[in-house]
Amino acid sequence: MRADYVMANPPFNDSDWRGDLLKDDRRWKYGTPPAGNANFAWVQHFIHHLAPTGQAGFVLANGSMSSNQSGEGEIRKNIVEADLVDCMVALPGQLFYSTQIPVCLWFLTRDKKNNRFRDRRGSVLFIDARKMGTLIDRVHRELTTEDIKKIADTYHKWRGDKSVKGKYADVPGFCKSATLAEIREHGHILTPGRYVGAEEIEDDVNASLRVHKEWDFDNWNGGTYSHAVYLTIPDSIYLPLIDRKDDIEKKLCSDLEKFNNCPNEHIGAVFLEVDTPSDQHWRENSGLLHPKTKIVSKDIENKIWEQGKFRVFLSHKSEDKVQVGMLRDRLRIWGIHAFVAHEDIEPTAEWQKTIENALATMDSFVALMTDKFHDSNWTDQEVGYAMGSGVPIIAVNLGINPYGFIGKYQAIKSNWEKVENDIVSQLKRVVSIPDFIHAMKESTSDVSCKNLARYLTCLPDLSEREIDRIIDAYNTNAALLDCCDFNGTNQHDKNGSLHSILQKHTRREIIQEMSKKMRALPLPQPSAKSQPYQPEMDEVPF
């Protein structure tokens, strides 16, 4: 079978792929892959099945771009020299839920000279997209629509796609069209960072200038004064120039002298100096004071906070612990882990240490300002800590307006029924799908199901896998099946039922049966003359 297009996301660095049984496989045209890593087995598998004008795009671990272990470097070299590599894209980390490692995209093509695009023989496009993407929580990043368009347009312009406006140009720090000769100079390593160079930025140097007048004097021609110029620059600029410092000083002196039109005066010398920090923070720099930011070990952090959640410290009076506990549970749906410290008695030393550690590692601080908030022995201290830490502070008026230093923050007028939505809107959070599914499984009463149904219209874009998991959680929970807000029998809001919401997120048809249960039909297969691909007998799947 020969394919015009191959798109794949194979397992990374698979060590259990039965490589020992496939040493003489006819697909290994560019070298036998190591038995301990299937990366280049996959690469050559894709190449083997490409049609004469076929193209392939796939995801691999970053090591595939530079590894020289067990013959992988030689395989990569042979693939490059065969002029099969069209484009390499380095992506940021944290794009996957299963791993936080950064990955790369390989784009291969059999024929770089065809009638569709320009002749690209002997060149490879490198794109460094490691700085792109937006964190959606502490451990997950997403590429925005604009990010994806920028990468795609860059590639399409480079290969001469007439459907994209504009001409391709190298952008330092982002993209570079490199020749095979340049790739050979780098030992056939395909890491984009080696080729795209440093990003061009406009530096605000903040240099300072001083002039030592009459630095030198000469009696010639009635007396000639020379002045010295001292240019103080940041160490980030000074240190890379240190080996050429003398030459640069002489060049600057010569250039300045060209502008001199004062008789019997001239620039005698230019001196570059490194900018040293002022001594206004000498106490902190001496090491004798404790740092302002408390250092908390990872183990302690993980005991306080759930990993992957946005961390919010809820400061409140102990009398409000019931409502605050309920608020904490509702915030979970939004991917927020709220720390709630409520004790009627004075905290012990250990409990106080836990509160301090939570304050030191929080992402945001919320002051739930009910009556007598100021009377607590702890709330004002928590507010003071939050203001000193610089995290976002949300003051919620649940009875009193902010006072003192926190009074400079505009308070949210709220009540216990809507405080959750008010906090979430300030933090601009979206529903956490794993937490939503967990809450679906845990909802056992009509009240909890109705409360959960309020989030249906707030669901972000869902993957097909997430839709299947939501349907499964719904079908296996009798309380949800009986809840009119979920099953669509609510006459006042049929458009907000689970069925109608999920149908908006997928092209599959979702069927709701008489039992109220749902199932998603598979997508219709496109009609094609060719039969579905059957692996050849000599191809052991790996």
C-alpha positions in Angstrom: 0.0 0.0 0.0 1.2 3.5 -0.9 -0.3 6.5 0.7 -0.5 10.1 -0.6 -0.7 11.4 3.0 0.4 9.9 6.3 -0.5 11.5 9.7 0.5 9.8 12.9 1.2 10.2 16.6 3.2 7.0 17.3 4.3 5.9 20.8 7.4 7.8 21.9 10.7 5.9 22.5 9.0 2.5 22.5 11.5 -0.1 23.7 9.2 -3.2 23.4 8.5 -3.3 19.7 10.0 -6.7 18.8 12.9 -5.1 17.0 15.0 -8.2 17.3 12.6 -10.0 15.0 12.6 -7.3 12.3 16.3 -6.8 11.8 16.2 -7.7 8.1 12.9 -5.9 7.4 12.7 -4.4 3.9 11.5 -1.1 5.3 14.8 -0.3 6.9 16.2 1.3 3.8 18.1 4.0 5.7 19.4 1.8 8.5 18.3 -0.8 11.1 16.5 0.9 14.0 17.9 0.0 17.5 16.0 -2.8 19.3 15.6 -0.5 22.3 13.8 2.4 20.6 11.2 2.3 17.8 11.3 6.0 16.9 13.2 5.5 13.6 11.3 2.3 12.9 8.1 4.4 12.8 9.8 7.0 10.6 10.9 4.5 8.1 7.6 2.7 8.3 5.9 5.9 7.2 8.5 6.6 4.4 8.1 3.0 3.1 4.3 3.5 2.6 4.6 7.0 0.9 3.5 7.3 -2.7 6.0 8.8 -5.2 4.5 12.2 -4.4 3.4 11.4 -0.8 3.7 13.5 2.2 3.9 12.5 5.9 3.5 14.5 9.1 4.0 13.0 12.6 4.8 13.7 16.2 7.9 12.3 17.9 10.0 12.9 21.0 12.6 15.6 20.7 15.4 13.1 21.0 14.7 11.9 17.5 16.1 15.2 16.2 19.5 14.8 17.7 20.1 11.3 19.1 23.2 9.5 17.9 22.8 6.4 20.0 22.7 2.9 18.5 22.9 4.1 14.9 20.0 6.6 15.1 22.3 9.5 14.0 23.3 7.5 10.9 19.6 6.8 10.0 18.7 10.4 10.4 21.7 11.4 8.3 20.6 9.0 5.5 17.1 10.4 5.6 18.3 14.0 5.4 20.7 13.2 2.5 17.9 11.5 0.7 16.3 14.9 0.8 13.1 13.6 2.4 12.9 16.1 5.3 10.7 19.0 4.3 10.1 20.8 7.7 10.9 20.4 11.4 8.9 22.1 14.1 9.9 22.2 17.8 6.9 22.5 20.0 6.6 23.6 23.6 6.2 21.3 26.5 3.1 20.6 28.5 0.9 20.0 25.4 -0.1 16.5 26.5 -2.1 15.3 29.5 0.0 12.2 29.7 3.4 13.8 29.7 4.9 17.3 30.0 7.9 16.7 27.7 8.3 18.9 24.7 7.8 17.2 21.3 8.6 17.9 17.7 6.8 17.6 14.3 8.4 15.9 11.3 7.2 16.7 7.8 8.5 14.5 5.1 7.9 14.4 1.4 8.9 12.1 -1.4 9.1 14.8 -4.1 10.1 18.3 -3.3 9.9 19.2 -7.0 6.3 18.9 -8.3 3.8 21.0 -10.1 1.9 22.0 -7.0 4.6 24.0 -5.1 8.0 25.5 -5.7 11.1 23.4 -6.1 12.4 22.9 -2.5 15.1 20.4 -3.3 18.2 20.7 -1.1 16.5 22.8 1.6 14.6 22.2 4.9 12.4 24.6 6.9 13.0 24.9 10.6 10.4 26.4 12.9 11.0 27.0 16.6 7.6 27.2 18.3 8.8 26.5 21.8 7.7 29.9 23.1 4.2 29.6 21.7 1.1 28.4 23.4 -0.9 29.5 26.5 -1.0 27.9 29.9 -4.6 26.8 30.7 -3.5 25.6 34.1 -0.3 25.0 36.0 0.8 22.0 34.0 -1.1 22.2 30.6 -0.4 24.4 27.6 -2.5 24.9 24.5 -1.6 26.3 21.1 -4.1 29.1 20.2 -5.7 29.3 16.9 -3.4 32.2 16.1 -0.3 30.1 17.0 -1.4 27.3 14.8 -2.1 29.6 11.9 1.3 31.3 12.2 3.1 27.9 12.1 0.9 26.7 9.2 1.2 29.9 7.2 4.9 30.0 7.6 5.3 26.5 6.2 2.8 27.1 3.3 4.5 30.3 2.3 7.9 28.6 2.4 6.9 25.8 0.1 5.2 28.2 -2.3 1.5 27.6 -1.6 -0.3 30.2 -3.7 -3.4 30.0 -1.5 -1.5 31.8 1.3 -0.9 35.5 0.9 2.6 36.9 1.4 6.2 35.7 0.7 8.3 33.6 3.1 11.2 35.3 5.0 13.5 34.0 7.7 12.5 35.3 11.1 15.4 35.2 13.7 14.4 33.1 16.6 11.4 31.6 14.8 12.0 30.2 11.4 14.9 29.5 9.0 15.2 27.9 5.6 18.5 25.9 5.7 20.4 24.1 3.0 21.6 20.6 3.2 25.2 22.0 3.4 24.2 23.9 6.6 22.6 20.8 8.1 25.8 18.8 7.4 27.8 21.4 9.3 25.6 20.6 12.3 26.2 16.9 12.0 22.7 16.2 10.6 21.0 17.3 13.8 17.5 18.7 13.1 16.8 20.7 16.2 15.3 24.0 15.0 17.1 26.0 17.7 20.4 25.4 16.0 19.3 27.1 12.8 16.8 29.8 13.6 19.3 31.8 15.7 18.5 34.4 18.3 15.3 36.4 18.2 15.8 40.1 17.3 14.7 42.2 20.2 14.9 45.9 20.9 16.8 46.2 24.1 16.2 49.1 26.5 19.8 49.3 27.5 19.5 51.9 30.2 23.2 52.8 29.7 24.6 55.7 31.6 27.2 58.1 30.3 29.8 60.3 32.1 32.6 62.4 30.7 35.9 63.0 32.4 36.8 66.5 31.1 40.4 67.4 30.6 41.4 63.8 31.1 44.7 64.6 29.4 46.6 67.6 28.2 49.2 68.2 25.5 51.2 71.4 25.0 51.2 71.0 21.2 49.6 73.8 19.2 48.9 76.0 22.1 47.5 73.2 24.3 45.1 70.4 23.4 42.7 68.8 25.9 41.4 65.3 25.5 38.3 64.0 27.3 37.5 60.5 28.4 34.0 59.0 27.9 32.8 56.3 30.3 29.9 54.2 29.1 28.3 52.0 31.7 26.2 49.1 30.3 24.4 46.2 31.9 26.3 43.0 32.5 24.1 41.1 30.0 25.7 43.3 27.3 29.1 43.8 28.8 30.0 40.2 29.5 29.6 38.8 25.9 31.8 41.7 24.7 34.6 41.2 27.2 37.0 39.5 24.8 36.6 42.3 22.2 36.4 45.1 24.8 39.6 46.9 23.8 38.8 46.9 20.1 35.2 48.1 20.7 36.5 50.9 22.9 38.9 52.1 20.2 36.2 51.9 17.5 33.8 53.9 19.7 36.5 56.5 20.3 37.3 56.8 16.6 33.6 57.1 15.7 32.9 59.8 18.3 35.9 61.7 17.2 34.4 62.0 13.7 31.7 64.2 15.1 34.1 66.5 17.0 34.4 70.0 15.6 35.8 71.7 18.7 39.3 73.1 18.1 42.0 72.0 20.6 39.7 69.4 22.1 39.2 65.7 21.2 38.0 62.4 22.5 41.0 60.8 24.1 39.5 57.5 25.1 36.3 55.5 25.6 35.9 53.1 28.5 33.2 50.5 28.8 32.2 49.7 32.4 29.8 47.1 33.7 26.8 48.3 35.6 27.0 47.0 39.2 23.9 46.9 41.4 23.5 49.8 43.8 24.0 49.0 47.4 20.4 49.9 48.4 19.7 46.2 48.9 22.9 45.4 50.7 21.0 43.8 53.7 19.2 41.3 51.5 22.4 40.7 49.4 24.4 40.1 52.5 22.5 36.9 53.2 21.8 37.8 56.8 18.1 38.4 56.2 15.5 35.8 55.4 14.2 36.0 51.9 10.8 37.6 51.4 9.5 34.6 49.6 9.2 31.5 51.7 10.7 28.4 50.1 8.4 25.3 50.3 9.5 21.9 49.2 7.7 20.1 46.4 6.6 17.3 48.8 4.9 19.8 51.2 3.3 21.6 48.2 1.8 18.3 47.0 0.4 17.6 50.5 -1.4 21.0 50.5 -2.5 21.3 46.9 -3.8 19.0 44.2 -1.5 18.9 41.2 -2.7 20.6 38.1 -5.2 22.8 39.9 -5.2 26.6 40.2 -4.4 27.4 43.8 -6.7 29.8 45.7 -6.5 30.6 49.4 -9.9 31.4 50.9 -9.6 33.7 53.8 -12.7 33.7 56.0 -14.1 33.7 59.5 -14.4 30.3 61.2 -18.1 30.9 61.7 -18.6 30.7 57.9 -16.8 27.3 57.5 -19.9 25.4 56.3 -20.6 27.8 53.4 -16.9 28.1 52.6 -16.6 24.3 52.5 -19.5 24.1 50.0 -17.8 26.9 48.0 -14.6 24.9 47.9 -16.4 21.9 46.5 -18.1 23.9 43.8 -14.9 25.6 42.7 -13.3 22.1 42.0 -15.4 21.9 38.8 -13.5 24.9 37.5 -10.1 23.3 38.1 -9.6 25.3 41.2 -8.3 23.9 44.5 -9.3 26.1 47.3 -7.4 26.0 50.6 -9.8 26.4 53.5 -8.3 26.9 57.0 -11.1 26.8 59.5 -10.6 26.0 63.1 -12.6 27.3 66.0 -9.6 27.1 68.3 -6.3 28.8 68.1 -4.2 26.9 65.4 -1.4 24.8 66.7 2.2 25.5 65.6 1.9 22.7 63.0 -1.4 24.0 61.7 0.0 27.5 61.6 3.0 26.2 59.5 0.5 24.6 57.0 -1.3 27.9 56.6 2.0 29.7 56.0 3.0 27.1 53.4 -0.3 27.5 51.7 0.0 31.3 51.6 3.5 30.9 50.2 2.5 28.7 47.3 -1.0 30.0 46.4 -1.8 31.4 42.9 -4.5 33.8 44.1 -6.0 35.1 47.4 -9.7 35.6 48.1 -10.9 37.5 51.1 -14.5 36.4 52.0 -15.4 39.5 53.9 -18.4 38.7 56.1 -19.5 40.6 59.2 -16.7 40.8 61.8 -14.1 39.6 59.3 -11.8 42.1 61.0 -12.3 40.5 64.4 -10.5 37.3 63.5 -6.9 36.8 64.8 -5.9 35.4 61.5 -7.7 37.0 58.5 -5.9 40.4 58.7 -2.5 38.6 58.9 -3.5 36.4 55.8 -4.4 39.6 53.9 -1.1 41.2 54.8 0.8 38.1 53.6 -1.1 38.1 50.3 -0.4 41.8 49.7 3.3 41.2 50.3 3.5 38.2 48.0 2.1 40.0 45.0 -0.5 37.4 43.9 -3.9 38.5 42.5 -6.2 39.5 45.4 -10.0 39.3 45.2 -12.0 41.0 47.9 -15.6 39.8 48.2 -18.1 41.9 50.0 -20.4 39.4 51.8 -21.4 41.9 54.5 -18.7 44.5 54.8 -16.5 46.6 52.5 -12.7 46.2 52.4 -10.8 48.2 54.9 -7.2 49.2 55.5 -4.7 48.2 52.9 -7.1 45.8 51.1 -9.5 48.8 50.8 -7.6 49.8 47.6 -9.1 46.8 45.8 -12.6 47.2 44.3 -14.8 44.7 46.2 -17.2 42.3 44.5 -20.7 42.7 46.0 -21.9 39.1 46.3 -23.8 36.5 48.4 -23.3 32.8 49.1 -25.4 31.7 46.2 -23.4 33.5 43.5 -20.0 34.0 45.0 -18.6 31.0 43.1 -19.5 32.5 39.7 -18.2 35.9 40.8 -14.8 34.4 41.8 -14.6 32.3 38.7 -15.4 35.3 36.4 -12.6 37.3 38.1 -10.1 34.4 37.6 -11.5 33.8 34.0 -11.5 30.0 34.6 -13.2 27.4 32.5 -14.7 24.1 33.6 -12.1 21.4 34.3 -13.3 18.4 32.3 -11.7 15.7 34.5 -13.3 17.3 37.6 -16.6 17.6 35.9 -16.6 13.9 35.0 -15.6 13.0 38.5 -18.4 15.1 39.9 -20.9 13.4 37.5 -19.9 10.0 38.9 -20.2 11.3 42.5 -23.5 13.1 42.2 -26.2 10.9 43.9 -29.0 13.3 44.8 -31.3 15.4 42.7 -30.0 18.5 44.3 -26.4 17.7 43.5 -27.4 16.8 39.9 -29.2 20.0 39.4 -26.3 22.0 40.8 -24.0 20.1 38.4 -26.3 20.8 35.4 -25.5 24.5 35.8 -22.1 23.9 34.4 -23.3 22.2 31.1 -23.3 25.5 29.2 -19.9 26.4 30.5 -18.1 23.3 29.1 -15.1 24.2 26.9 -14.4 22.5 23.5 -14.5 18.8 24.1 -12.5 16.1 22.4 -14.2 12.9 21.2 -12.7 11.0 24.0 -14.0 13.4 26.6 -17.4 13.2 25.0 -17.3 9.4 25.3 -16.3 9.6 29.0 -19.0 12.1 29.8 -21.6 9.8 28.1 -20.3 6.9 30.1 -20.5 8.7 33.4 -24.0 9.8 32.6 -25.2 6.4 31.5 -23.9 4.7 34.6 -25.4 7.1 37.1 -29.1 6.6 37.9 -29.4 10.0 39.6 -28.3 11.8 36.4 -30.5 9.7 34.2 -33.5 10.8 36.4 -32.5 14.5 36.5 -34.6 16.5 34.2 -31.8 19.1 33.8 -29.6 16.4 32.4 -32.0 14.1 30.5 -33.8 16.9 28.6 -37.2 16.6 30.1 -37.0 20.1 31.7 -39.6 21.9 29.6 -38.0 25.3 30.4 -34.5 24.5 29.2 -34.3 21.7 26.7 -31.5 23.4 24.9 -29.4 23.1 28.0 -29.6 19.4 28.4 -26.6 17.1 28.2 -27.7 15.7 24.8 -28.0 19.1 23.2 -24.8 20.4 24.7 -22.7 17.4 23.6 -24.2 17.5 20.1 -22.7 21.0 19.6 -19.3 19.6 20.3 -19.1 16.7 17.8 -19.9 15.8 14.2 -21.0 12.4 15.4 -24.7 11.9 15.9 -25.7 11.4 19.5 -28.8 9.2 20.1 -30.9 9.4 23.2 -32.8 6.2 23.8 -36.2 5.8 25.6 -34.3 4.8 28.7 -32.7 8.3 28.7 -29.3 6.7 28.0 -27.1 8.1 25.2 -24.7 6.7 22.6 -22.6 8.4 20.0 -22.7 6.9 16.6 -19.4 6.6 14.7 -18.6 9.0 12.0 -19.7 7.8 8.5 -16.8 6.4 6.6 -16.1 8.4 3.4 -16.7 6.3 0.2 -13.5 5.2 -1.4 -12.7 2.8 -4.2 -9.7 1.4 -2.3 -10.2 -1.2 0.4 -9.2 -0.5 4.0 -5.5 -1.0 4.5 -4.5 -4.5 5.7 -1.0 -4.9 7.0 1.3 -7.0 4.9 2.3 -10.3 6.4 5.9 -9.3 6.9 4.9 -6.2 8.8 4.7 -6.9 12.5 2.8 -3.9 14.1 4.9 -2.0 16.6 
